[in-house]
């Protein structure tokens, strides 16, 4: 006889996660001009999350740094670009660029799985890094000023990394990776809990359903539901641009920080 329900794979798991427990946001790329004359966002990396850009409007590019070197990838409506952990990325504005961002491991980037390419002396000091990365408020002139200031500081460090790579020297990029890993190490235990409740639980739920189907139990199909939501916050100051965010009870993990 079929069971009344299938068990949740993990205690505390999200009951109705977005597909694959991804994070979702919409970005309008910053139009502020940086020191190198380029308009765009704050260069940064993610430590364990792969990120995808789905371009919905406008023109732009994403500049990336990896041990293989510097690359600039053109972006236009309909194009998709994605990159794995450790890829320094900088979104570039060339006219009305708007992007839907899909982020692996919902909740982790907002919990600190993103490190700006600040100069080495700031990366070496957790207190200086936190002060440089923080925003004093979610909205208003002070928030915009701080977001622009941290963007410019990230570009400063980024241009040094890029110059070294263009000379064939990946050493500074490797040093940046090591500094970023040291900086986030105290947060990793918390990330593991978020991952267990989100992405891991979503994958394990699929495993439970496959096991049930193999035994002829299709009870989970009778639990089908349709969910909808709009953005729960518009115009936040993200790393790349103004961001529409989705913080949906039971579907996403709380946004606990920038």
N, C-alpha and C positions, 0 to 999 in steps of 0.2 A: 504494500500500500504506500502511496506517495506521502511524504511528510507534509505537514501543514505549511511549513516554510523551510527555507534553507538557512543554515547558520551564517551569521556575519563572520568573515574570515578572521577578524581581529577585533578585540574590544576597543571601543572608541573610534572605530572606522567611520568615515563619512558615509551616510546612508544613501546618498544620491549624487556621487561625484560627477563632474564633467567628464567627457570621454577620456579614458586613460589618466584621470586625475590631473589634467593639464591646468595651467593658469591661463587666463584670458584677459587681455586688455586691448584698448585701441589707443594708438599714439598719433599725435600730430607733431611732427618733428619741429624742434626749436628753430627759429629763424635768426637767432642771435649770431653775429659774426664773431669768430674767434681770432686769436692772434695771428693765425696763418691765413686769414681772409676767407675762411670756410665757415658756412653757417651750418649748425647742427648740434648734436647732443654731446653727452659726456662719455668719453671712452672708458670702458670697464670690461671686466671679465666675470664669468660665472664659474664657480668652483666645481659643481657637480651637475649642472643643468644644461641641456641642449635647448637652444632658442630658435624659433622660426619666425620670419617676417612674411606675412601675406599682404602684399601691397594692394590697396583698394583704390588709391587715387594719387595723382601727381607724379612728380619725377624726383629722383634723388639717387643716393648710392649708400652702400655700407663699406666703410674702410675697415680692413681687418689686419691684424698682426698675428702670425703663428711662427713657429720655428722655421717654416718654409719661406717666410718673408712677408712683405707687405703686398696687399691686394686691394683693389677698389672694384666692387661689384655694382653695376648699374641696377637701379630699381625703377620700375614703372608699373602702372596698374596691371594686375594679373600675374606679376612675377612673384616667385617664392624663393627665399634664401634662408638657409639655416646653418648653424655652426655649433660645435660642441664645446664642452668646458675648456677653459684656458685660452679661448680665442678672444683677443682684444678686439672689440668692435665699437665703431663710431658711426652713428647714423648721420647722413649728410642731406641737407635740404636744398633742392633745386627748383622748387615751385609746387606748393600745395601737396607735399608728400604726406600721405596718411596710410597707416599700417595697422593691421590686426596682428597682435603678437600672441603666439602660442608658446607657452613656457613649460618645459618638463618640470615635474615635481612641484605642483601647486603649493604655494606657501613658503617654499625655501628661499627664493630670491628676496621676498619681502622680509624674511627673517635674517637676512645678511649674506646670502649666497650671491653676492655681487661686490666686487672690489674695484674702486676707481683707480685709474692709473696716475695717482698723485706722485709727486717726486719722492725718491727713496727715503729722505729724512722724515717725511710725514708718515710713510708706510711703516717705518721702524718704531713709531711711537703710537700705541693704540689710542691714547688720549687725544693726541693731535689729529689722528685720523678721524676719530669720532666727531671731533669739533668741526673739522673741515667738511665732513660728509653730511652733517645734520642740517635740517631746515628748522627755523624757529617757529614756523606755523605752516598750516596747509594752504593758506591763501593770503593774498595781500602783497603790498610792495616789498615787505621784508622777506617774505618767502621767495618772491621772484629774484630779488637781489642775491639771496643766499644760493639759490639754484644756479644762477648765472656765475657766481663766484666759484662754486665747486666745479662747474663745467670748465671754466678757464683753467683752474688748477689741474684738473684731469688732463686737459689738452697739453699743458706744459710738460707733464711727465710722459704723455703719449708721444709727443714729437721727438723726445730724446730716444725712446724705444724704437720708433720708426727710423730715425736717422741711423741708429746702430745696425738695424736689420738691412737697410739699404746699402750699408758698407760690408754686408756679409757677416756681421757679428751678432749672433743670437744670445750672447752672454747676458746683456741687460734684461732681455725678455725672460730668460730663465731665472734671473735674480728677482725679477718682479713676481713671477709665479711663486717662488719660495717665500717671499715676503708676504704675499697674499695668503698663503697657506698658514703661515705663523699667525697672521692677524686674525683669522677666523677660527683657529683651533678651539678656543674656549666655547664657541657656539655649536660645535658639531654634535654634541650629545642632544641638544635641543632639536637640531635638524633631523636627527635620526628618529625622534618621536613624531615629528611632522610627516616624515616620509612613511613611517609605519601606518599612520592614520590615513594617509592619502594615497600616494602612488602604489605602495606595496599592497595595501589592503584592496585597492581596485584590481590589481593583477591577481591576487589570491581569490577574490570573489569570482573571477572568471574561472579559475581552477575548480572551485567548488561547484560552479554551474556545469562545467564539462564533466565532472565526476558524476553529477546527478543525471545528466543526459545519457551518459554511458550505461547507467542502470535503469533507464526508462523513466526517470523522474523529471517532469517538465514543470514543476510547481512554480518555479520563478517566473515563467511566462505569464502566469496569472496575476503577477504583481506589477505588470506594466503600467507606467504612468507617464504623463507628459508634463514637463516643467518649463516655465518661461521666466525670463527676468530681463529688465533693462539694467543699464549701468547703475551701480549704487553710489558712485562718486564721479563727477565730471571735472575735468580740468586740473587734476592733480599734477604736481611737478615731479615727473619721473626722471629717469636717467637720460633718456633720449629726447623727451619732449613732454608736452601736456598730455595727460593720460586719463582715459575713462576706465574706471576700475570696476570689477565685479566681485563683490564680497557677499556670497549667497549662502545663507544658513543651510547646512546639510550638503552643500555642493562644493564649496571651496573652503580652504582653511583661512582663518582670520589674517588680515593684513596687519602685522604688528610692528612694522617699521619700514623706512625707505631703504 
